[in-house]
């Protein structure tokens, strides 16, 4: 049977390992959160770009339509 000192040393060793793992996981979560924020920002910017592109396309279609109408007259 293990002595109390051996059990305590084993428990202390496990706690240190868990603390170390927790620190590494916190860093990893922080990095993932930063990546997620960047991806969200890029998605938002892409949405704005798409909206602007559609607006320009609509203007071009109106101009082309007006030119076609003017060309028929």
C-alpha positions as CSV (number, residue, x, y, z in Angstrom):
1,X,0.0,0.0,0.0
2,X,1.3,3.4,-0.9
3,X,2.1,5.9,1.8
4,X,0.3,9.1,2.1
5,X,3.4,11.0,0.9
6,X,3.5,8.9,-2.3
7,X,-0.2,9.5,-2.9
8,X,0.2,13.2,-2.3
9,X,3.3,13.3,-4.6
10,X,1.3,11.5,-7.3
11,X,-1.7,13.8,-6.9
12,X,0.6,16.9,-7.0
13,X,2.2,15.5,-10.2
14,X,-1.2,15.1,-11.8
15,X,-2.3,18.6,-10.8
16,X,0.9,20.1,-12.3
17,X,0.3,18.2,-15.5
18,X,-3.4,19.4,-15.6
19,X,-2.3,23.0,-15.0
20,X,0.3,22.8,-17.8
21,X,-2.3,21.3,-20.2
22,X,-4.9,23.9,-19.2
23,X,-2.4,26.7,-19.9
24,X,-1.6,25.2,-23.3
25,X,-5.3,24.8,-24.1
26,X,-6.1,28.4,-23.0
27,X,-3.5,29.6,-25.5
28,X,-4.9,27.4,-28.2
29,X,-8.5,28.7,-27.5
30,X,-7.2,32.3,-27.6
31,X,-5.6,31.7,-31.0
32,X,-8.8,30.0,-32.3
33,X,-10.9,32.9,-31.0
34,X,-8.6,35.4,-32.8
35,X,-8.9,33.3,-36.0
36,X,-12.6,33.2,-35.7
37,X,-12.9,37.0,-35.3
38,X,-10.7,37.4,-38.4
39,X,-12.8,35.0,-40.4
40,X,-16.0,36.8,-39.3
41,X,-14.5,40.1,-40.2
42,X,-13.6,38.8,-43.7
43,X,-17.0,37.3,-44.1
44,X,-18.6,40.7,-43.2
45,X,-16.3,42.5,-45.7
46,X,-17.1,39.9,-48.4
47,X,-20.8,40.6,-47.8
48,X,-20.2,44.3,-48.1
49,X,-18.3,43.7,-51.3
50,X,-21.0,41.5,-52.7
51,X,-23.6,44.2,-52.0
52,X,-21.5,46.9,-53.7
53,X,-20.9,44.6,-56.7
54,X,-24.7,44.0,-57.0
55,X,-25.3,47.8,-56.8
56,X,-22.8,48.4,-59.6
57,X,-24.3,45.6,-61.7
58,X,-27.7,47.1,-61.3
59,X,-26.4,50.5,-62.4
60,X,-24.7,49.0,-65.4
61,X,-27.8,47.2,-66.4
62,X,-29.9,50.4,-66.2
63,X,-27.3,52.3,-68.3
64,X,-27.2,49.5,-70.9
65,X,-31.0,49.4,-71.0
66,X,-31.1,53.2,-71.5
67,X,-28.5,52.9,-74.2
68,X,-30.5,50.2,-76.0
69,X,-33.6,52.3,-75.8
70,X,-31.8,55.4,-77.1
71,X,-30.3,53.3,-79.9
72,X,-33.8,52.2,-81.1
73,X,-35.1,55.7,-81.3
